[in-house]
Each structure stands twice: as structure tokens, then as C-alpha cells.
Amino acid sequence: MTEERGAAPARVVVADDQTVVREGIVMLLGLLPGIEVVGAAADGDEAVRLVAGLDPDVVLMDLRMPRCDGVEATRRIRSEHPRTQVVVLTTFADDESLFPALRAGARGYLTKDAGGDEIVRAVRSVLSGDAGLSPGIQRRLLERLSEPEVSVPAQETPDGLTLRETEVLVLIAEGLSNQEIARRLQVSTATVKTHINNLFAKTGLKGRAQAVRYAFGKGLVRPPGG
């Protein structure tokens, strides 16, 4: 933390769409040393407006919010108000939440079971230029870096598929079950099913057998013996 900030409490805005949760976080923060809550937002748009008007040091940002979610709000805040740091405080620790938030510019990531001391450490860390990540998130990042990557050809993904949908398609073509795909990608089976539903809708496929033929036809996977 810089000398100016070291003498004064960190000025924090809380963003969470659930009123009870938001008020609870604000109440908790009010009890913590070195933190002053200066505003609370019910969605990402309001968070961006509060940052513009209040110039806080840190935003504690939920991810799943209406109108403007936490990832987009983080991206806008870091672009328009780079002095303000963002620490994600969310229920979700899966890859589909974690990595987009970090790519958007969040410097910290905590789950809502974090204690007050952990929140204070994360706030202080991001203000001193370090990352404010919970131990579990740090482990997940290290695990992701050590995982073998799914081989997806470098060309544009077909039919508007996202990279993750294409990864799921490749793993289907390799014969993996939904549970095996979930373990490989470190996501829930519900998330895998969502990706499969989306890629089937985009491609018009009606089953795994068609998906395998489609992946072969698009050159995403080599047929056996090919």
C-alpha cells in the first residue's frame, strides 16, 4: 500500500445484486480495520457509476448480476478508472468464472466463505500491487497451468463455437463422457452439459455420434488411423 493509502483506510465499494448479501458484506466490512465502505451497488452498471463518482480504492465485485455482470463491470472499471482495483467476491470458483474475471482485470478473487481477515489481506495486497487470491484459487491456477492442454486447431472455431465449446466437442470426439470432460476441464458436469447444449444448437447436431463425425469433418480431430 502506498504511503498516502497506508495512513488512511482503504475506501471500498461493494457490488452484489442480492440485498441481504450486499448489506451483510457492508456490515462485515464496517467491523474490519483499515476499510471504509463508501458505496454499495446492486449491479455492474451501478458499480461503474459509483466508481466514477467516488473514486474508491477497491471494488469488491460479485460476478452474477443482472444488466451488467461483474466481468463486464470489472473490464469497464479497469479501462476507465485504472486507479481503482477490483477484488472478486463470489460464490463461484469454477474456471468459467475465474479466468474471465482475471482477464478482465481483477487483481483479487475470493469466494464468499472468506473470513474478514482474508478480505483485509486481499484488499491490502491489491493496493500494494500484489494479487489478492485465496489459497484455493492459487491452487486452481497452478493446477490449470500444469494441466495438459486440449488440442484445438489454430484456425477459427466453426459455426460460431466458443473456444471452450470447441474443446468440449474435441473431447466428445475423443470418446470422453460428460463426467470425464468435467474432470479434464475442471468444471462441473452441469457446465459441460450447458456447453454441449450450446454447441448442438449452433451446429444443428442431434447427438454424440453426429458430433464425432462433425469434429472429424471440420478437422478438429483425426479419425482413427488418419
C-alpha positions in Angstrom: 0.0 0.0 0.0 1.3 3.5 -0.8 2.2 5.9 2.0 -0.9 8.0 1.3 -3.2 5.0 1.4 -1.3 3.5 4.3 -2.3 6.3 6.7 -6.0 6.1 5.8 -8.4 3.2 5.5 -9.0 1.7 2.0 -12.1 3.2 0.5 -14.3 0.3 -0.8 -17.4 -0.1 -2.9 -19.4 -3.3 -2.6 -21.3 -4.7 -5.7 -23.8 -7.5 -5.2 -27.3 -7.9 -6.6 -28.7 -9.7 -3.5 -29.8 -7.2 -1.0 -29.3 -9.4 2.1 -25.8 -10.5 0.9 -24.8 -6.9 0.0 -25.9 -5.5 3.3 -24.2 -8.3 5.2 -20.9 -7.7 3.4 -21.2 -4.0 4.1 -21.8 -4.7 7.8 -18.9 -7.1 8.0 -16.5 -4.6 6.3 -17.6 -1.9 8.7 -16.1 -4.1 11.5 -12.8 -4.6 9.8 -9.7 -2.5 10.5 -8.4 -0.4 7.6 -11.5 -0.5 5.5 -14.1 2.2 4.9 -17.2 1.3 2.8 -18.1 4.4 0.7 -20.8 2.9 -1.5 -22.8 -0.2 -2.4 -24.2 -1.2 -5.9 -26.9 -3.6 -6.9 -25.4 -4.4 -10.4 -22.4 -3.7 -12.6 -23.8 -0.5 -14.1 -24.3 1.0 -10.7 -20.8 -0.1 -9.6 -19.2 1.7 -12.6 -21.2 4.8 -11.8 -20.2 4.7 -8.2 -16.5 4.3 -9.1 -16.8 7.3 -11.4 -18.3 9.4 -8.7 -16.5 8.2 -5.6 -13.0 7.2 -6.8 -12.7 4.3 -4.4 -9.5 2.3 -3.9 -11.2 -1.1 -4.3 -14.4 -2.6 -5.5 -15.5 -5.9 -4.0 -17.3 -7.3 -7.0 -19.9 -10.1 -7.3 -19.9 -11.8 -10.7 -23.5 -13.0 -11.4 -25.5 -9.8 -11.6 -28.3 -8.5 -13.9 -27.9 -6.0 -16.7 -24.1 -5.7 -16.4 -22.3 -8.7 -14.8 -19.2 -8.5 -12.7 -16.8 -9.4 -15.5 -18.0 -6.6 -17.8 -18.1 -4.1 -14.9 -14.6 -5.1 -14.0 -13.4 -4.5 -17.6 -15.1 -1.1 -17.7 -13.7 0.0 -14.3 -10.2 -1.1 -15.1 -10.3 0.6 -18.5 -12.0 3.9 -17.4 -10.7 4.1 -13.8 -7.4 2.2 -13.6 -6.5 3.6 -10.1 -9.4 1.5 -8.7 -8.6 -2.1 -8.1 -11.2 -5.0 -8.3 -11.4 -7.9 -5.9 -14.0 -10.5 -7.0 -16.1 -11.8 -4.1 -18.3 -14.5 -5.4 -19.9 -17.9 -4.7 -18.3 -19.4 -7.8 -14.8 -20.7 -8.1 -15.1 -22.6 -11.4 -12.9 -21.9 -14.4 -15.8 -20.3 -16.3 -16.0 -17.6 -13.6 -12.4 -17.3 -12.5 -10.5 -16.8 -15.8 -12.8 -14.3 -17.5 -12.7 -12.2 -14.3 -8.9 -12.2 -14.1 -8.6 -11.5 -17.9 -11.0 -8.5 -17.3 -8.5 -7.0 -14.9 -9.5 -8.3 -11.4 -6.4 -8.4 -9.1 -8.1 -10.4 -6.4 -10.5 -13.4 -6.3 -12.2 -14.6 -3.1 -15.2 -16.9 -2.5 -17.9 -15.8 -0.2 -16.8 -18.2 2.5 -13.8 -16.0 3.0 -13.3 -14.6 6.5 -12.8 -10.9 7.4 -9.0 -11.3 7.8 -8.8 -12.8 4.3 -10.8 -9.9 2.8 -8.5 -7.4 4.5 -5.4 -9.2 3.2 -6.8 -9.3 -0.3 -7.6 -5.5 -0.2 -4.1 -4.7 1.1 -2.5 -7.0 -1.4 -4.1 -5.4 -4.5 -3.4 -1.9 -3.2 0.3 -2.8 -2.8 0.5 -4.2 -6.3 0.2 -7.9 -5.5 -2.6 -10.4 -6.3 -5.3 -10.9 -3.7 -6.1 -14.6 -4.3 -7.5 -17.1 -1.8 -5.3 -20.2 -1.3 -7.8 -22.3 -3.1 -7.8 -20.0 -6.1 -4.0 -20.0 -6.1 -4.0 -23.8 -6.2 -6.5 -23.8 -9.1 -4.3 -21.5 -11.1 -1.3 -23.7 -10.5 -3.3 -26.8 -11.4 -4.5 -25.2 -14.6 -1.0 -24.3 -15.6 0.1 -27.9 -15.1 -2.8 -29.5 -17.0 -2.2 -30.9 -20.5 -4.0 -28.6 -22.9 -6.8 -29.8 -25.1 -5.6 -29.7 -28.7 -7.8 -27.4 -30.7 -6.5 -26.4 -34.2 -5.5 -22.8 -34.6 -8.0 -21.9 -37.3 -11.2 -20.1 -36.4 -13.7 -22.2 -34.5 -16.5 -23.4 -36.7 -20.1 -22.2 -36.7 -19.6 -19.6 -34.1 -18.5 -22.0 -31.4 -16.5 -20.6 -28.5 -13.1 -22.0 -27.7 -14.5 -23.8 -24.7 -17.4 -25.3 -26.7 -14.8 -26.4 -29.3 -12.7 -28.0 -26.6 -15.8 -29.9 -25.3 -16.5 -31.0 -28.9 -12.9 -32.4 -29.3 -13.2 -34.3 -26.1 -16.6 -35.8 -27.1 -14.9 -36.9 -30.3 -12.1 -38.5 -28.3 -14.7 -40.6 -26.6 -14.9 -38.9 -23.1 -18.1 -39.0 -21.1 -19.5 -35.8 -19.6 -18.0 -36.7 -16.2 -14.6 -37.3 -17.8 -14.8 -34.0 -19.7 -15.7 -32.2 -16.4 -12.7 -33.7 -14.7 -10.4 -32.8 -17.6 -11.6 -29.2 -17.8 -12.0 -28.8 -14.1 -15.6 -27.7 -14.4 -18.9 -29.1 -13.2 -20.9 -31.7 -15.2 -23.7 -29.1 -15.4 -21.3 -26.7 -17.1 -20.3 -29.4 -19.6 -24.0 -30.1 -20.4 -24.5 -26.4 -21.0 -21.6 -26.3 -23.4 -22.9 -29.4 -25.2 -26.4 -27.9 -25.5 -25.0 -24.7 -26.9 -22.7 -26.4 -29.4 -25.5 -28.7 -30.5 -27.8 -25.7 -31.0 -25.2 -23.8 -33.0 -24.3 -26.7 -35.3 -27.7 -28.4 -35.6 -26.2 -31.6 -34.2 -28.5 -34.1 -32.6 -26.3 -36.5 -30.7 -22.8 -37.5 -29.8 -22.4 -39.7 -32.9 -23.1 -36.7 -35.2 -20.8 -34.6 -33.0 -17.9 -37.1 -33.6 -18.5 -37.0 -37.4 -18.7 -33.2 -37.3 -15.4 -32.9 -35.4 -13.7 -35.2 -38.0 -15.2 -33.3 -40.9 -14.0 -30.0 -39.5 -10.5 -31.3 -39.0 -10.7 -30.8 -35.2 -9.9 -34.5 -34.6 -8.1 -37.0 -36.8 -10.1 -40.2 -37.5 -8.5 -43.4 -36.1 -5.8 -44.4 -38.5 -5.9 -41.0 -40.2 
